[in-house]
Amino acid sequence: MMSRKSVLVCLTILCVMLCFLVLKGENEYTELTFSQESGFYENAFRLRIYAPTGTEIYYTLDGSVPDEHAIKYTEPILINDATENNNVYSARDDVTAGFLKDDILACDQTPPEYNIPAYLVDKCTVVRAAYLDSEGDFSEVETRNYFVGYQNKTGYDGFNIISVVAEPEDIFGYEDGIYVLGQAYDNFINETDKSTLSWAWWEANYRQRGREWERNCNVQVFSAKREQLLDKECGIRVQGGAGRGFLPRSLNIYARRQYDEEGRFYADLFGTDYMADTVTLFAGGGDVTSKLRDRLAAELITGRSFGTMHFQPYIMFLNGEYWGVYWLTEKYDDVFAAHYYDVDKDDVVMIKNGELAEGEAEDYELYTEMMGYMENTDFTIDENYAYACELLDMQSFIDYFAAEIYYGRYGDWPVSNFAVWRTRETGEGTYEDGKWRWLMFDVNSGALKSESVDWDIVRMTMDNSRMFNNLCQNEDFKRQFVISFMDIINTSFADERVNSMISDHLALMSDAMNVHLKRFIGVEESQMFQEAVADVQFFMNNRTAYVKQHLKNNFGLSGNPATLNVEVNYAGAGKIIVNTANITFDETTQWCGEYYTDYQVTLRAVPEEGYRFVGWENAVISDEETIVINMREEGVFVKAVFERCA
């Protein structure tokens, strides 16, 4: 029998062996592991990287993919505020023709105010690492982004952060880089007289299109609360028309299975549960200073019968360097339509700028047939108009054209910058009727400008769109167009609503745009942003009076706008649908709007849960939920009475 002492010795040896095995197991890494994950840190730290036994770790700090020529990991890496590092990519002067000031002046054009930053731009530390195994093969690359000390920086509050990391040659390389003048520009100047084109349209690498100009990148997204939402291998391309020549420029980001196993962005980037396969980092297009027009145009008109995008505020870092203020938006495609309209993705047909974007060749033939009918038909004949209403969602067309006309859209519209969609097959769903519906985008270059506040876009659109002009000859269309237009003016474009949204924009963007404009134009504490926003606000606050006169003149209206006052007896008891507008009374009991006396106005009372509708008082005495009233020059006052259910 073993002595007590021998037993204790054996137990001690066993414990030591078990501890050794446990510790050995803990240090056996099966994949590349970082001691700290991507994110925001208040203080500097040392980063440790671990890999399987028998391998060697290599890493880079410039965005490039590590290989045997990269830095060999031998000790922890100091991660601090990378802003103190020299500018690399933001110091380049080959990223836009806008830097070719002498060439632009020689072409009798005005160069933009772009400047290469003379200060150290904000940065994050990008670590890309991989391990080399005993057989000489590299593991998959892992990318981490470290933002240190950003709690002390201004211009980031309320913004999501997106870091795009790619092989430098893929972005800035002479032959294949998608963000530079590059070889395409040199070929262009040797073959073309560039004075015949605006400098923004001069050929360059960044003007190339298609899959061959898509580059692999790592995208990481952090919320405004600095929680990581996304870490994904993606494809990236330059997006836009003239905006490709500007700084910064918009980018399309693609989720594809060729980059990783998931062909979607499985993150709620828009607060709508939409898992996109393509998103756009929108730089503003022709509205690079206020960055307001597209967002305001979409958000004001939300709830009408055509599609708009969602806009989320982002600040972008490109290979670790600050790259400006953007909006993240959806891209109109079959995935977008399937999610927001509850239709089958494979049943979606979509046309953008007159070209097939989703669908088959025969789908495009149906589109051209529809356009041929709409552009070559006499709609004073009611039967023809009735058939037109079977081809397209007329309320969608009316709402879309009314909004674009109000915004002063001209020049690049309606002949371009438009999109329509339909389902190929009919079904029971609301949007499965096969009718064409409209989508709004790119309201940035020729709209919401003070200089065009009095422009008669109704007349201009009649002159430039045979479809719209033909429809305007039909009395039913004319009535519905005028009534719907006034609904939109009274609700979507009400001054209080407009000014509230613009105030929110100023509060969010002011500090961020100071940083942005300093980075790209070299101005500090500039009034450029505030002045650009004020220009939009002037347009919106003064546009209505002109539009009302344009409607009267172009549609031959004999009456004038008169005031409709609607009241409910209890706030929160019910809503009133005025023609096509939903009027809620959550915090008030009164609402007013203006309507032409030429047409009757329809009102419908809709009680909220726990209430019932009793009847109408004042101008109309009725217990019917829906009433039709004649507008009078002196105005009309009606009151809806609700009571609590027993």
C-alpha positions as CSV (number, residue, x, y, z in Angstrom):
1,M,0.0,0.0,0.0
2,M,1.3,3.5,-1.0
3,S,2.1,5.9,1.8
4,R,0.1,9.1,2.2
5,K,3.2,11.0,1.1
6,S,3.6,8.9,-2.1
7,V,-0.1,9.5,-2.9
8,L,0.4,13.3,-2.5
9,V,3.5,13.2,-4.8
10,C,1.6,11.3,-7.5
11,L,-1.4,13.7,-7.3
12,T,1.0,16.7,-7.6
13,I,2.7,15.2,-10.7
14,L,-0.7,14.4,-12.2
15,C,-1.9,18.0,-11.6
16,V,1.2,19.4,-13.2
17,M,0.8,17.2,-16.2
18,L,-2.8,18.2,-16.6
19,C,-2.0,21.9,-16.3
20,F,0.7,21.5,-18.9
21,L,-1.7,19.7,-21.3
22,V,-4.4,22.4,-20.7
23,L,-2.0,25.2,-21.3
24,K,-0.6,23.5,-24.3
25,G,-4.1,23.0,-25.7
26,E,-4.9,26.7,-25.1
27,N,-1.9,27.8,-27.1
28,E,-2.7,25.5,-30.0
29,Y,-4.4,27.9,-32.5
30,T,-6.2,26.5,-35.5
31,E,-6.6,29.8,-37.2
32,L,-5.2,33.3,-37.3
33,T,-6.2,35.0,-34.0
34,F,-5.8,38.7,-32.9
35,S,-5.6,39.7,-29.3
36,Q,-7.8,42.7,-30.1
37,E,-10.6,42.8,-32.7
38,S,-11.4,45.7,-35.0
39,G,-12.9,48.7,-33.3
40,F,-12.5,51.9,-31.5
41,Y,-10.0,52.2,-28.6
42,E,-9.3,55.2,-26.3
43,N,-5.6,54.4,-25.7
44,A,-2.7,52.8,-27.5
45,F,-2.1,49.1,-27.0
46,R,0.1,46.2,-28.3
47,L,-1.5,43.8,-30.7
48,R,-0.6,40.1,-30.5
49,I,-1.3,37.8,-33.4
50,Y,-1.4,34.0,-33.0
51,A,-1.3,31.2,-35.6
52,P,-1.1,27.4,-35.7
53,T,2.2,25.9,-34.5
54,G,4.8,25.5,-37.2
55,T,3.7,28.5,-39.2
56,E,5.0,32.0,-39.7
57,I,2.9,35.2,-39.6
58,Y,3.3,38.0,-42.2
59,Y,1.5,41.3,-42.1
60,T,1.1,44.6,-43.8
61,L,0.0,48.1,-42.7
62,D,-0.7,49.7,-46.1
63,G,-3.7,47.7,-47.2
64,S,-1.7,45.3,-49.4
65,V,-2.2,41.5,-49.2
66,P,0.7,40.0,-47.2
67,D,3.1,37.6,-48.9
68,E,6.7,36.5,-48.1
69,H,7.9,40.0,-48.7
70,A,5.6,41.5,-46.1
71,I,6.6,42.2,-42.5
72,K,7.3,39.1,-40.5
73,Y,5.6,39.0,-37.2
74,T,8.1,38.6,-34.4
75,E,6.8,40.8,-31.6
76,P,3.6,42.6,-30.6
77,I,2.6,45.5,-32.8
78,L,2.2,49.0,-31.3
79,I,-1.3,50.3,-32.2
80,N,-1.7,54.0,-31.6
81,D,-3.4,56.9,-33.3
82,A,-2.3,56.5,-36.9
83,T,-3.1,60.1,-37.7
84,E,0.5,61.0,-37.0
85,N,1.7,58.8,-39.9
86,N,2.5,60.5,-43.2
87,N,-0.3,60.9,-45.7
88,V,0.1,58.4,-48.5
89,Y,-3.1,57.9,-50.6
90,S,-4.5,61.3,-49.8
91,A,-1.3,62.9,-51.0
92,R,-1.7,61.7,-54.6
93,D,-2.5,64.2,-57.3
94,D,-3.5,61.6,-60.0
95,V,-6.9,60.8,-58.5
96,T,-8.9,63.3,-60.6
97,A,-8.5,65.5,-63.7
98,G,-9.5,68.3,-61.4
99,F,-5.9,68.6,-60.3
100,L,-4.8,69.4,-63.9
101,K,-5.6,73.1,-63.4
102,D,-3.4,74.4,-66.2
103,D,-4.9,71.9,-68.7
104,I,-8.4,72.9,-67.6
105,L,-7.7,76.6,-67.9
106,A,-6.2,76.0,-71.4
107,C,-9.5,74.4,-72.4
108,D,-11.3,77.6,-71.3
109,Q,-12.9,75.8,-68.4
110,T,-13.0,76.6,-64.7
111,P,-11.0,74.2,-62.5
112,P,-12.4,72.9,-59.2
113,E,-11.0,74.0,-55.9
114,Y,-9.5,70.7,-55.1
115,N,-6.4,70.7,-52.9
116,I,-4.0,68.0,-51.6
117,P,-4.2,68.2,-47.8
118,A,-1.2,70.1,-46.3
119,Y,-1.9,68.5,-42.9
120,L,-2.1,65.0,-41.5
121,V,-5.5,63.6,-42.2
122,D,-7.2,61.3,-39.7
123,K,-6.3,57.7,-40.0
124,C,-6.8,54.2,-38.6
125,T,-4.3,51.4,-38.4
126,V,-5.1,48.7,-41.0
127,V,-3.5,45.3,-40.2
128,R,-3.7,42.6,-42.8
129,A,-2.2,39.3,-41.8
130,A,-1.8,35.7,-43.0
131,Y,0.4,32.8,-42.0
132,L,2.7,30.7,-44.1
133,D,2.6,27.0,-43.4
134,S,5.3,24.3,-43.8
135,E,4.3,23.5,-47.3
136,G,4.7,27.1,-48.5
137,D,1.0,28.0,-48.7
138,F,-0.5,31.1,-47.2
139,S,-3.7,31.1,-45.3
140,E,-6.6,33.4,-46.1
141,V,-6.0,37.0,-45.3
142,E,-7.5,38.5,-42.1
143,T,-8.0,42.3,-41.9
144,R,-8.4,44.4,-38.8
145,N,-9.0,48.1,-38.4
146,Y,-8.1,50.0,-35.2
147,F,-9.3,53.5,-34.5
148,V,-7.4,55.0,-31.5
149,G,-8.3,58.2,-29.8
150,Y,-11.4,59.0,-31.8
151,Q,-13.3,60.0,-28.7
152,N,-11.3,63.2,-28.9
153,K,-11.9,64.0,-32.6
154,T,-14.7,66.2,-34.0
155,G,-16.8,65.5,-37.0
156,Y,-17.7,61.9,-36.3
157,D,-20.7,62.0,-33.9
158,G,-23.8,60.4,-35.4
159,F,-22.0,58.8,-38.3
160,N,-21.4,55.2,-39.1
161,I,-17.9,54.4,-40.2
162,I,-17.0,52.3,-43.2
163,S,-13.4,51.1,-43.8
164,V,-12.6,49.9,-47.3
165,V,-9.3,48.1,-47.6
166,A,-7.9,46.9,-50.9
167,E,-4.6,46.1,-52.7
168,P,-3.1,49.5,-53.4
169,E,-2.4,48.6,-57.0
170,D,-6.1,47.7,-57.5
171,I,-7.1,51.2,-56.4
172,F,-4.2,53.5,-57.4
173,G,-2.2,51.5,-59.9
174,Y,-1.4,53.1,-63.3
175,E,-2.8,50.3,-65.5
176,D,-5.5,48.7,-63.3
177,G,-6.2,51.1,-60.5
178,I,-9.9,52.2,-60.5
179,Y,-9.5,55.5,-58.7
180,V,-6.8,57.2,-60.8
181,L,-6.4,58.9,-64.2
182,G,-4.0,56.1,-65.1
183,Q,-3.4,54.6,-68.5
184,A,-6.9,55.4,-69.8
185,Y,-6.2,59.1,-69.4
186,D,-2.9,59.0,-71.3
187,N,-4.5,57.0,-74.1
188,F,-7.3,59.6,-74.2
189,I,-5.1,62.7,-74.5
190,N,-3.1,61.0,-77.3
191,E,-6.3,60.3,-79.3
192,T,-8.8,63.0,-78.4
193,D,-9.1,66.8,-78.3
194,K,-10.1,67.1,-74.6
195,S,-11.2,70.7,-75.0
196,T,-14.4,69.4,-76.5
197,L,-15.4,67.8,-73.2
198,S,-15.9,69.1,-69.7
199,W,-12.9,68.1,-67.5
200,A,-15.2,65.9,-65.4
201,W,-15.8,63.8,-68.4
202,W,-12.2,63.4,-69.5
203,E,-11.4,59.7,-70.0
204,A,-9.6,58.0,-67.1
205,N,-9.3,54.7,-65.3
206,Y,-12.1,55.9,-62.9
207,R,-14.5,56.3,-65.9
208,Q,-14.2,52.6,-66.9
209,R,-17.2,50.3,-66.3
210,G,-18.1,46.6,-66.0
211,R,-17.0,43.6,-64.1
212,E,-13.4,43.9,-65.4
213,W,-13.1,47.1,-63.4
214,E,-14.4,45.6,-60.2
215,R,-11.8,45.0,-57.5
216,N,-11.7,42.8,-54.4
217,C,-11.7,44.6,-51.1
218,N,-12.4,44.1,-47.4
219,V,-15.3,46.2,-46.0
220,Q,-15.9,46.7,-42.3
221,V,-18.8,48.8,-41.0
222,F,-19.2,50.3,-37.5
223,S,-22.4,51.8,-36.2
224,A,-22.7,55.3,-34.8
225,K,-22.4,53.6,-31.4
226,R,-19.2,52.0,-32.7
227,E,-20.5,48.5,-32.7
228,Q,-19.1,46.4,-35.6
229,L,-21.9,45.5,-38.0
230,L,-20.0,44.0,-40.9
231,D,-16.7,42.4,-41.8
232,K,-16.9,41.1,-45.4
233,E,-14.9,40.5,-48.5
234,C,-16.6,42.3,-51.4
235,G,-16.2,43.7,-54.9
236,I,-15.9,47.5,-55.4
237,R,-16.4,49.7,-58.5
238,V,-16.6,53.4,-59.2
239,Q,-20.2,54.6,-59.7
240,G,-21.8,57.5,-61.4
241,G,-21.7,59.7,-64.5
242,A,-20.1,63.2,-64.3
243,G,-19.5,62.5,-60.6
244,R,-16.8,60.0,-61.5
245,G,-14.6,63.0,-62.2
246,F,-15.2,64.6,-58.8
247,L,-13.7,64.1,-55.4
248,P,-14.6,62.1,-53.5
249,R,-16.5,59.8,-55.9
250,S,-19.3,57.3,-55.3
251,L,-18.6,53.6,-55.1
252,N,-20.8,50.5,-55.6
253,I,-20.0,47.6,-53.2
254,Y,-21.0,44.1,-54.2
255,A,-21.6,41.0,-52.1
256,R,-20.6,38.0,-54.3
257,R,-19.9,34.4,-53.6
258,Q,-16.6,34.7,-55.5
259,Y,-15.3,36.8,-52.6
260,D,-16.8,34.9,-49.7
261,E,-19.6,32.3,-49.1
262,E,-22.3,34.8,-48.5
263,G,-23.8,36.6,-51.5
264,R,-25.6,39.2,-49.4
265,F,-24.8,41.8,-46.8
266,Y,-26.3,40.0,-43.8
267,A,-26.5,43.2,-41.7
268,D,-29.3,45.6,-41.2
269,L,-27.6,48.5,-42.8
270,F,-30.7,50.6,-43.4
271,G,-32.9,49.8,-40.4
272,T,-35.4,48.0,-42.6
273,D,-34.2,44.4,-42.3
274,Y,-33.1,44.7,-46.0
275,M,-30.2,42.3,-46.7
276,A,-28.8,43.8,-49.9
277,D,-26.5,42.2,-52.4
278,T,-25.3,45.6,-53.6
279,V,-25.0,49.0,-51.8
280,T,-23.8,52.4,-52.9
281,L,-21.5,54.8,-51.1
282,F,-22.9,57.9,-52.5
283,A,-20.7,61.0,-52.5
284,G,-23.3,63.5,-53.5
285,G,-23.0,63.5,-57.3
286,G,-23.5,67.1,-58.4
287,D,-24.3,68.1,-54.9
288,V,-20.9,67.6,-53.2
289,T,-21.1,70.6,-50.9
290,S,-24.5,70.4,-49.2
291,K,-25.0,66.6,-49.6
292,L,-28.7,67.4,-49.0
293,R,-30.6,67.2,-52.3
294,D,-30.9,63.5,-52.9
295,R,-31.6,62.7,-49.2
296,L,-34.1,65.5,-48.8
297,A,-35.9,64.7,-52.1
298,A,-36.3,61.0,-51.0
299,E,-37.2,61.5,-47.4
300,L,-39.7,64.3,-47.9
301,I,-41.7,62.2,-50.4
302,T,-41.6,58.9,-48.4
303,G,-45.0,57.2,-48.4
304,R,-46.1,58.2,-51.9
305,S,-46.7,55.7,-54.7
306,F,-43.2,55.5,-56.1
307,G,-39.9,54.1,-54.8
308,T,-37.1,56.0,-53.0
309,M,-33.9,55.0,-51.4
310,H,-32.9,55.1,-47.7
311,F,-29.9,57.3,-46.8
312,Q,-27.6,56.4,-43.9
313,P,-24.7,58.8,-43.0
314,Y,-21.2,57.4,-43.3
315,I,-17.6,58.5,-43.0
316,M,-15.3,56.4,-45.2
317,F,-11.7,55.4,-44.6
318,L,-9.8,54.1,-47.7
319,N,-6.8,51.9,-46.9
320,G,-6.7,53.6,-43.4
321,E,-7.0,57.2,-44.5
322,Y,-9.9,59.5,-44.0
323,W,-11.9,59.7,-47.3
324,G,-14.9,61.9,-46.5
325,V,-18.6,62.0,-45.9
326,Y,-21.0,59.7,-47.8
327,W,-24.5,58.4,-47.8
328,L,-24.9,54.7,-47.9
329,T,-27.9,53.9,-50.1
330,E,-29.6,50.9,-51.6
331,K,-29.2,50.1,-55.3
332,Y,-32.3,49.6,-57.4
333,D,-32.4,45.9,-58.5
334,D,-34.4,42.8,-58.2
335,V,-33.4,42.2,-54.6
336,F,-34.5,45.7,-53.7
337,A,-37.9,45.2,-55.3
338,A,-38.4,41.8,-53.8
339,H,-37.8,43.1,-50.3
340,Y,-39.7,46.4,-50.3
341,Y,-42.6,45.3,-52.4
342,D,-43.0,41.6,-51.3
343,V,-42.6,40.1,-54.8
344,D,-40.6,37.2,-56.2
345,K,-37.1,38.3,-57.0
346,D,-37.0,36.2,-60.2
347,D,-40.3,37.9,-61.4
348,V,-38.9,41.4,-61.3
349,V,-38.4,43.4,-64.5
350,M,-36.6,46.7,-64.2
351,I,-35.6,49.4,-66.6
352,K,-33.0,52.1,-65.8
353,N,-32.5,55.1,-68.1
354,G,-34.3,53.3,-70.9
355,E,-32.1,50.1,-70.7
356,L,-32.9,46.7,-69.3
357,A,-31.5,46.3,-65.8
358,E,-33.4,43.2,-64.6
359,G,-35.3,40.7,-66.8
360,E,-35.1,39.1,-70.2
361,A,-35.1,40.5,-73.8
362,E,-38.9,39.9,-74.2
363,D,-39.5,42.0,-71.0
364,Y,-37.7,44.9,-72.7
365,E,-39.9,44.5,-75.7
366,L,-43.0,44.9,-73.5
367,Y,-41.4,48.1,-72.1
368,T,-40.8,49.5,-75.6
369,E,-44.4,48.6,-76.6
370,M,-45.7,50.4,-73.5
371,M,-43.6,53.5,-74.2
372,G,-44.7,53.4,-77.9
373,Y,-48.3,53.3,-76.8
374,M,-48.0,56.1,-74.3
375,E,-46.1,58.4,-76.7
376,N,-48.3,57.8,-79.7
377,T,-51.9,57.6,-78.4
378,D,-54.7,60.1,-78.2
379,F,-55.7,60.1,-74.5
380,T,-58.6,62.5,-75.0
381,I,-60.4,59.2,-75.9
382,D,-61.4,57.7,-72.5
383,E,-61.0,54.1,-73.7
384,N,-57.3,54.8,-74.5
385,Y,-56.7,56.3,-71.1
386,A,-58.4,53.3,-69.4
387,Y,-56.0,51.0,-71.2
388,A,-53.1,53.2,-70.1
389,C,-54.2,52.7,-66.5
390,E,-54.0,48.9,-67.1
391,L,-50.4,49.3,-68.3
392,L,-49.0,51.4,-65.5
393,D,-49.8,52.4,-62.0
394,M,-51.1,55.8,-62.8
395,Q,-50.9,57.1,-59.2
396,S,-47.2,56.1,-59.2
397,F,-46.6,58.0,-62.4
398,I,-48.5,61.0,-61.1
399,D,-46.7,61.1,-57.7
400,Y,-43.3,60.7,-59.3
401,F,-43.8,63.3,-62.0
402,A,-45.3,65.8,-59.5
403,A,-42.3,65.4,-57.1
404,E,-39.7,65.8,-59.9
405,I,-41.5,68.8,-61.3
406,Y,-41.7,70.4,-57.8
407,Y,-38.0,69.8,-57.3
408,G,-37.3,71.7,-60.5
409,R,-35.8,68.7,-62.3
410,Y,-34.7,69.6,-65.8
411,G,-31.8,68.9,-68.1
412,D,-31.0,65.4,-67.1
413,W,-34.6,64.5,-66.6
414,P,-37.1,63.1,-67.8
415,V,-35.0,61.7,-70.6
416,S,-32.5,60.1,-68.2
417,N,-32.1,59.4,-64.5
418,F,-35.3,57.5,-64.3
419,A,-36.2,53.9,-63.4
420,V,-39.4,51.8,-63.7
421,W,-40.2,48.2,-62.7
422,R,-43.0,45.7,-62.8
423,T,-43.7,42.0,-62.1
424,R,-43.6,39.7,-65.1
425,E,-46.4,37.5,-63.8
426,T,-49.6,38.6,-62.1
427,G,-50.5,37.4,-58.6
428,E,-52.6,38.2,-55.5
429,G,-50.1,40.7,-54.0
430,T,-50.6,44.4,-54.1
431,Y,-47.6,44.8,-56.5
432,E,-48.1,41.7,-58.5
433,D,-50.4,43.3,-61.1
434,G,-47.8,43.6,-63.8
435,K,-48.1,47.4,-63.9
436,W,-45.1,49.7,-64.4
437,R,-44.1,51.7,-61.3
438,W,-41.5,54.5,-60.9
439,L,-38.4,54.8,-58.8
440,M,-36.6,58.1,-58.0
441,F,-32.9,58.7,-57.9
442,D,-30.1,61.2,-58.7
443,V,-31.9,64.4,-57.7
444,N,-28.7,66.2,-57.2
445,S,-27.3,68.1,-60.2
446,G,-30.3,69.9,-61.7
447,A,-32.8,70.4,-59.0
448,L,-33.6,72.2,-55.7
449,K,-31.6,75.3,-56.7
450,S,-32.5,78.9,-55.9
451,E,-31.8,79.9,-59.5
452,S,-34.6,77.7,-60.8
453,V,-37.2,78.4,-58.0
454,D,-39.5,80.0,-60.5
455,W,-38.9,77.7,-63.5
456,D,-42.1,76.3,-65.1
457,I,-41.1,72.7,-65.1
458,V,-44.7,71.6,-65.8
459,R,-44.4,73.3,-69.3
460,M,-40.8,72.1,-69.8
461,T,-41.8,68.5,-69.0
462,M,-44.8,68.7,-71.4
463,D,-42.3,69.8,-74.1
464,N,-39.8,67.1,-73.3
465,S,-41.9,64.1,-72.5
466,R,-44.5,63.0,-75.1
467,M,-45.9,60.5,-72.6
468,F,-46.6,63.2,-70.0
469,N,-47.9,65.7,-72.6
470,N,-50.3,63.1,-74.0
471,L,-51.6,62.1,-70.6
472,C,-52.2,65.8,-69.8
473,Q,-54.8,66.0,-72.6
474,N,-57.1,63.6,-70.6
475,E,-59.5,65.3,-68.2
476,D,-59.4,62.5,-65.6
477,F,-55.6,62.5,-65.6
478,K,-55.5,66.3,-65.3
479,R,-57.8,66.3,-62.4
480,Q,-56.0,63.5,-60.6
481,F,-52.6,65.1,-61.3
482,V,-53.6,68.5,-59.9
483,I,-55.3,67.0,-56.8
484,S,-52.4,64.7,-56.1
485,F,-49.9,67.5,-56.6
486,M,-51.8,69.7,-54.1
487,D,-51.9,66.7,-51.7
488,I,-48.1,66.5,-51.9
489,I,-47.6,70.2,-51.5
490,N,-49.9,70.3,-48.4
491,T,-48.2,67.3,-46.7
492,S,-44.8,66.3,-48.0
493,F,-43.7,69.8,-48.8
494,A,-45.2,71.6,-45.9
495,D,-42.8,74.3,-44.7
496,E,-42.6,73.0,-41.1
497,R,-41.7,69.5,-42.4
498,V,-39.1,70.8,-44.8
499,N,-37.5,73.1,-42.3
500,S,-37.4,70.5,-39.6
501,M,-35.6,68.0,-41.9
502,I,-33.1,70.7,-43.0
503,S,-32.4,71.6,-39.4
504,D,-31.7,68.0,-38.6
505,H,-29.3,67.8,-41.6
506,L,-27.4,70.9,-40.4
507,A,-27.1,69.5,-36.9
508,L,-25.8,66.2,-38.1
509,M,-23.5,67.4,-40.9
510,S,-22.0,70.7,-39.9
511,D,-18.9,69.5,-38.0
512,A,-18.4,66.5,-40.4
513,M,-18.6,68.7,-43.5
514,N,-16.0,71.1,-42.0
515,V,-13.6,68.1,-41.8
516,H,-14.7,66.9,-45.3
517,L,-14.2,70.3,-47.0
518,K,-10.9,70.8,-45.3
519,R,-9.7,67.4,-46.6
520,F,-10.7,67.9,-50.3
521,I,-10.8,71.7,-50.8
522,G,-8.4,72.9,-48.2
523,V,-10.8,75.3,-46.5
524,E,-11.3,75.3,-42.7
525,E,-14.4,76.4,-40.8
526,S,-15.9,77.3,-44.2
527,Q,-19.4,78.7,-44.7
528,M,-19.6,76.7,-48.0
529,F,-21.7,74.0,-46.5
530,Q,-24.1,76.3,-44.7
531,E,-24.5,78.4,-47.8
532,A,-25.2,75.4,-50.0
533,V,-27.8,74.1,-47.6
534,A,-29.4,77.6,-47.4
535,D,-29.7,77.5,-51.2
536,V,-31.8,74.3,-51.0
537,Q,-33.9,75.8,-48.2
538,F,-34.6,79.0,-50.1
539,F,-35.8,76.9,-53.1
540,M,-38.1,74.7,-50.9
541,N,-39.5,77.6,-48.9
542,N,-40.4,79.6,-52.1
543,R,-41.2,77.0,-54.7
544,T,-44.9,76.4,-53.8
545,A,-46.3,79.7,-55.0
546,Y,-44.7,79.4,-58.4
547,V,-45.8,75.7,-58.9
548,K,-49.4,76.6,-58.0
549,Q,-49.4,79.3,-60.8
550,H,-47.8,76.8,-63.2
551,L,-50.5,74.3,-62.6
552,K,-53.2,77.0,-63.2
553,N,-51.6,78.2,-66.4
554,N,-50.7,74.9,-68.0
555,F,-53.9,73.0,-67.1
556,G,-56.3,75.9,-67.8
557,L,-57.7,76.1,-64.3
558,S,-60.4,78.8,-63.8
559,G,-60.4,78.7,-60.0
560,N,-57.8,79.5,-57.4
561,P,-56.4,77.7,-54.4
562,A,-58.8,77.8,-51.4
563,T,-58.2,76.7,-47.8
564,L,-59.5,73.4,-46.5
565,N,-59.6,73.3,-42.7
566,V,-60.1,69.9,-41.1
567,E,-60.5,69.3,-37.4
568,V,-61.0,66.2,-35.2
569,N,-62.6,66.4,-31.7
570,Y,-59.8,64.2,-30.1
571,A,-56.1,64.0,-30.9
572,G,-55.2,60.4,-31.5
573,A,-58.8,59.4,-32.1
574,G,-58.5,58.9,-35.9
575,K,-56.9,60.0,-39.1
576,I,-58.4,61.7,-42.2
577,I,-57.4,60.6,-45.7
578,V,-57.7,63.7,-47.9
579,N,-57.7,62.5,-51.5
580,T,-54.4,60.6,-51.5
581,A,-52.8,62.1,-48.4
582,N,-52.9,60.5,-44.9
583,I,-53.4,63.2,-42.3
584,T,-52.7,62.1,-38.7
585,F,-53.8,63.9,-35.6
586,D,-51.5,62.3,-33.0
587,E,-50.6,65.6,-31.2
588,T,-53.0,68.1,-32.7
589,T,-56.7,68.4,-33.6
590,Q,-56.4,70.7,-36.7
591,W,-54.9,70.6,-40.2
592,C,-55.2,72.8,-43.2
593,G,-54.2,72.7,-46.8
594,E,-55.1,74.4,-50.1
595,Y,-57.0,73.0,-53.1
596,Y,-58.1,74.5,-56.4
597,T,-61.8,75.2,-56.5
598,D,-62.0,73.5,-59.9
599,Y,-62.1,70.1,-58.4
600,Q,-63.9,68.3,-55.6
601,V,-62.0,67.0,-52.6
602,T,-62.6,63.6,-51.1
603,L,-62.2,63.0,-47.3
604,R,-62.4,59.7,-45.5
605,A,-62.4,59.3,-41.7
606,V,-60.5,56.3,-40.3
607,P,-60.9,55.7,-36.5
608,E,-57.9,54.5,-34.5
609,E,-58.2,51.3,-32.4
610,G,-60.5,51.9,-29.5
611,Y,-62.5,54.6,-31.3
612,R,-65.4,54.7,-33.7
613,F,-66.4,57.4,-36.2
614,V,-69.6,59.3,-35.4
615,G,-70.0,61.8,-38.2
616,W,-69.0,65.0,-40.0
617,E,-70.0,68.5,-38.8
618,N,-69.9,72.1,-40.2
619,A,-69.6,72.3,-44.0
620,V,-71.0,68.7,-44.4
621,I,-73.4,67.0,-42.1
622,S,-73.0,63.2,-42.6
623,D,-72.4,60.0,-40.8
624,E,-70.7,58.4,-43.8
625,E,-67.0,57.8,-43.4
626,T,-66.3,59.1,-46.9
627,I,-67.5,62.5,-48.1
628,V,-67.0,64.6,-51.3
629,I,-66.9,68.4,-50.9
630,N,-66.9,71.3,-53.2
631,M,-64.1,73.8,-52.6
632,R,-65.2,77.4,-52.3
633,E,-63.1,80.6,-52.7
634,E,-63.8,81.6,-49.0
635,G,-62.6,78.2,-47.9
636,V,-64.2,75.1,-46.3
637,F,-64.2,73.9,-42.7
638,V,-65.2,70.4,-41.7
639,K,-65.0,68.5,-38.4
640,A,-64.7,64.8,-37.9
641,V,-66.2,63.5,-34.7
642,F,-65.0,60.3,-33.0
643,E,-65.9,58.7,-29.7
644,R,-64.4,55.9,-27.6
645,C,-65.9,52.5,-28.1
646,A,-67.9,51.2,-25.2
